[in-house]
Amino acid sequence: MDTAHHPVNRRHNPLHDKVRAFDVPQRLKAQQLYPYFRVIESDQDTSVRIGGKEVLMFGSNSYLGLTNHPEVKAAAAAAIRKYGTGCAGSRFLNGTLDIHIELEEALAEFVGKEAAVVFSTGFQVNIGAIPCLLGRHDYLVLDELDHASILEGSRLSFARTVKFRHNDMNALERILRNIEPDVTILIVVDGIFSMDGDIAPLPELVRLAAHYGATIMVDDAHSLGVIGVEGRGTASHFSLTDETDLIMGTFSKSLASIGGFIAADQPTINFIKHQARSLIFSASMSPAAAASALAALRVIQHEPARIQQLWSNTHFALHAFHDLGFDTGNTCTPIIPIYVRNNEKTFMLANQLLEEGVFVNPITAPAVAEDATLIRFSLMATHTREQIEQAIDKIHVIAKKLDIVGELQPHGPGH
């Protein structure tokens, strides 16, 4: 029957109502407070071009400044010439290249484990490895400030998920004490927490895990290239590599690429390779991404001065913020949270800074509590002292204008 001229009589569609009612971005744009999807017109460096204007970049995760390193760029270009632009399949089937194996072996050696497997993104590592390792009667124990990818992995798992207060080892022990014996327990924490910039207390975590028969997985997305011997991460930082069962990391920070990996003993990696759905059913990471990550890993080992400079910049910036009375919480790393503790003022600070030529990332509710909003100031090894001073001066001027900081503002604890 020809229905071309007979419109379908549709029922009410609640999804249409839901998406049309979502107007938060529109309201922020109307108030000139919208801070997301800012378009960058240049490479990712200590300064970038936005709207035709040069802006100091203090919102990047490129801690060692390797996205423009000539060896990293050359490796990516050479990989495209040799392998093409994509693998046209999953690692499980036709998407494994020799360069993937070379990268896995180099990563395993770097973090001190028997084996590793690479995924297309770090997010896919956590949503693949965590669910496949745990069953219905197992326990997944998380720090309440773990990264969103870990939380998504918990949602895909059949295990019982329990969270403990951030870095509170007494709270963790209360949880472990109440879990029945002889069940699988996986504790997953960030090495360096991506918003607060503090470090997980791995020595105490290891002690508790050993006492209660738990397994430890550390997400080193923000730790590789930053802490540990030659930037080998949190376990290396505390000399606890053998006691840390699984080490996960991403390539989109210090390794100047895109992708992720997890490293452990050989049987664990063999299990993950054959069980993690986000590996088996996703396309393989591109040849250029694998080559650039491998090249960046080599640069980190051959140019140790980069990590030294990153820490020099970090100490300088932290002292400057403290001297000006900013609340930076418990950070001791290149991730410096500047607490505003007010949603609207956080948006205003980030947007006014961009107008003044400084790019920072606002972190607001509902991602954090209303009284914990902040701007995230991230340092790179390649920032100059002049760039850091210029950015901090502008942050201070605007923060005073917005009544965010004053002469009597208390310093952050732990310094």
N, C-alpha and C positions, 0 to 999 in steps of 0.2 A: 504494500500500500504506500502511496506517495504521501509522505508527511512533511514535505518541504515547506508547505504553507500553513502547517498546523502546529503552532508552538506547543512544546511539552509543558504540561502542567506540573511544575516542580513543587515539592514539599519544602517547608522551611528548613534551612540549613544552618545549624548552630555554629559551625566552624566559620562561616562567612561573618556572623555577628562577632565572634571572638577576635578575628584578625582586624576587623574594621574598628573595633572598640579600642585596640591598642594604639594609643596616641602619645606615648611618652616621648619618642623622638621628635614628633611634630611640635609638642609643647616646648621642649628644650630649644629647638631651632627658633621658635617664635620669640623666646627670651634671649636668643643669641648665646646660649649656654651649651649647645650640642658639641661634644668633644671627640666624637668617634668617626672612624672611616676617613680620617684626614689624608688627603691624597698627596703622596710624595712624588716628586718629579725628577728625582736624581738617585744616585746610589746611596746605600745605607752607610753613612760615615758619621763623623763627629758633628758635621753640619750637613743639612739636607736642604733641598729646595721645595718650598710649599707655596703655591700661588705666585710663583715667580720670584719669591723672596728667600734669601738664605736664613736658615733657622738652626740654632744650636740644638743638637739631638741629645737629649738626656732621657729618652724613653726607649732606648734600644736594649736588646739582650745580647748584642754582639760584644761581650765583655772584653775580648782580646783584640777587637777591631780587625778581624781576619776576612771580612766579606770582600775587601778590596785587595787582599794580598795577592801579588802577581803569581805566586806559585799555586795558590788555590784557584784563581781564575784560569790559569793555563791548564791545570788538571781537568777542570770541568770542560773546557773547550776540546781538549784532546780526547776525552771520553765520548763526547758527541761525535767527533770525527770517526772514532773506532766503532762505537756501538749504536750510534743513532740517538734519537731523543727519548725513546721509551723502550720498555721490555715486553709490552703487549701481552702481559699475563702475570699470574701470581708467582711468588717464590716457589710455591708447592709444585707447580707444573712447569711451565716453560720460561719463568721469569728470573731464574737464578743465573747470574753472570759470575765469571771468575773474579771480577772486581768486588762483588758482594762478599765472596769468601775471603778475599784478601783483607777487606775492611773488618769483617768479623774476627779474624785471627788477630789483627792489630789491636782492636778494641779489647779483646779478652786479655791479651798480654798487658795492655796499658792499665787496666783496672785490676789486674792480678787474679783473673779467674781462668778456669780451664777452657771455657767456650763462651760464645756469644751468638746471638742471632739478631739481624737488623730487620726493622719494620719500615713501612713507608712514612710514618710519623711517630713522634713520641707518644701522642695521644693514643695511637693504635696499640702501642706496647702495653699500656696500662689497661685498656679495655679488652685486650686479648690474653695477656699473661695471667692477670689476677683471677678472672673467672675460670680459666681452664685448670688452674692449680687447686681449686677448692670445690668441695662437694656440699651437698645439702646439710650435712651434720657437722661441717667444719666452721671455724670462726675466722673472721677477718676483723682485725683490730686496727683502727685508724686514728691518727692525730686529727683533731677537729679542723685544723687549718691545712690539711693535705690538699694538693692540687685537684682541680675539677676533674681531670682525667682519671685520677684514682677513685674519686667518688662515682664517676660513671662506670668504672670497672666494678665497683661494689654493687651497683644496681643490676649489672648483668650477671652477677654471681648468685648462686643458690645458697651460699654460705650465710651464716648469721653475722651481721655487721654490727660492731660496737665501736663507738668513738670515745676517746679520752681527751680531757682538757689539754690545750696546746702545751707541749713539752713538760707536762706534769707527770713525773714518773710515779708518784704516789697514786695518782688516779689510774695510771696504767696497771700498776700492781694490783689494785683492788679488782680490776676487771679480770686479770689473769688468774687471780686467786679463786674467783668464782666460776671459772670454766671447768667443766668436768674433765677428769684425767683421760689421757689416751685419745684425744681428738686432735685433728690438725689445726694449728693456730698460725696464721700469717699476720705479722705486724708490718704495716707499710707506712713509711714516713718520708717526707721530703728531707733531703740532706740540708740544703739551704732553702728556707721557705720563701716563696717567690714574691710575697707582698711585704712581709715583716723583716726579711733579710737576716733572721737569726738562724742558728744552726741546731739541728737535732742533737740531743745529748746521747750520742751513740754508745759511749761506754756503759751508761746505765741501762740503755736498751738491750745491749748485748748481755749484760749480767742477768736481767730479768728474763730474757728469752731463753738463756741457758737453764735457768732455774725452773722455768715452767714448760720447757720443751717446745718452745715456739720457734718459728722461722722468721728471719728478718729480711725485708726488702727495702732498699733505700732508693728513692727517686733522686738521682743526681743531675737533673736537668740544669739546675743553676749552680752546681758545684764543680762539674768538670771544667778544667781550665781555670778554675778560681782558687780552690783549696786543695790541700794534699801535696805530696811530693810531685813536682812537675805538673801540678794541676790534675792529679789522678782521682780527686774526689773525696767524699766524706770519710769513707773507710780508711783511705790512706792518711787523711788528716789526723785521725785518731789512732793510727797503726793497728787497725782492726779489720784488715781485709779478709783474713781467713775466717773470722767470726761473723762476717756479714754475708749472708747466704746468697742474696740476689742484689745486683747493682743494675739499675736502669738509668738510661741517659738519653738526651736528645741531641740532634745535630744543629738545631736552629738557634743555639746560643753561641757558645765559644767555638763550636765546630763549623760555623759559617755556612750551613747548608740547610737541608730539610730531611727529616727522618728520625729514627730512634733505634735503640737497641736494648737488650737485656743480656746480662752476663751472669754465669753461675757455674756450677760443676757440670760435667758433661751429661750425666743422666737427666738433670733438670732441663737443660737446654734441648736435649733430644725430645723430651716430653712436650715442651712448649712448641717446638717446631712442628709437631704432629697433632697438636690439640688446639692451638690458639686460632680462633676463627678469624680474627682481624688480620692474621698473617696469611692463612690458607685461602681466604676469600677476597683478598684485596690485591690490586695490582702491585707489582714490585716497585721499589723506589727507583727513580730514574738513574741511568748511568752517570749523568753529570752530578747529581746529588751525592752518589756514592763516592765518586772520584774527588769531589771538593771536600767532603768530610774526611776522607783518608789523607788528603794533602794538608788539611788544617791540623789534623792529629800530629802529623810529622813536624809541622811548623811549631806547634806548641812545645814539642820535645827539643827542637833545634834552636829555639829562640826563647830561652827562659826569662830573658829581660822583660818580656811582655807582661808576664805575671807579676814580676817585681814592680813594674810601673803601674799596673792596675792597683796594687796595694798601696803604693805611694799616693796615687790619686785618691784612693778611698780614705786613707788616714787624714789627708789634707782636707777633704770635703767634710768629713765627720767633725773634725775639730772646728771648722768654720761654722757649720750649722749649730753646733753646741754653743760656741762663743756668742752667736746671735740669739740664743734662747729658743731655738726650735726643738720641738718634741719629736725625736726620731726613734722612740721606742727602744727595743733591745737589739737593734741591728748592729752587726760587727763586720759587715760584708759590703761589697759594691752596690748592693740594693739598699737604698736609703729611703725609708718611708718618712714623709713629712706629714705628721698628723694634723688635720684640720678639724676633724670631729664635727663637721656640719656639711650636709649634702650640697646645698646651694653654694656655699663659699668654696667648696672644693671645685665645683664646676667653674666658678668665677675665676679662681686662681689659675686653673689650667688654661682657660681661654684668654685671660689677660696676659699670661706669660707668652702664649703663642703670638699674640699681637706684638709683644715686645721682643720676639725672636728667640724664644726658648720653648722647646717641645718637651713636655712631661706628660705622664699618664695619670689621669684621675681615677681613683678607685672609690666608688660610692655605693650606697645602698641600692639594691638589695645584695650586692656582692659581699659587702661587709655591713656591720651594724651602723646605724646612723651616727653613733658616737665614736666610730672608729674609721671614718672616711679619711682619705689621705691622697697626696700626690706621691707617685713613685719616681724617685730620682735615681737613675741607673748610670753607673760610670763605665767607661771604656778605658782600656790601656792607652789608647791613642788620643784621648782628650788631653789638651794642653792645660797647663796651670792657668793660663789667661782665660781660656774658655770656661773652666770651672769657676773661677772668681767672678767672671762676668755673669754667669747664670745665677750664682748664689746671691750676688748683689741685686739682681732683678727680682728674684724670689723674695728677698727680704723687703724691698721697697713695696711690692704689691701686697705681701702678707701683712705689713704694717697698715697699709691703707685699708685692708679688709678686716683689720682688728683680729688677725689670726695669731700674730706674735707680737710680743712687747718686751720691754726690758726685764720684766719680772717673770716671764714665761719659764716654767721649770724645765731643767734639762731632762732628757730621757733617762730612764734607769739603766744601770748596768755599765756605766762609763766612768 
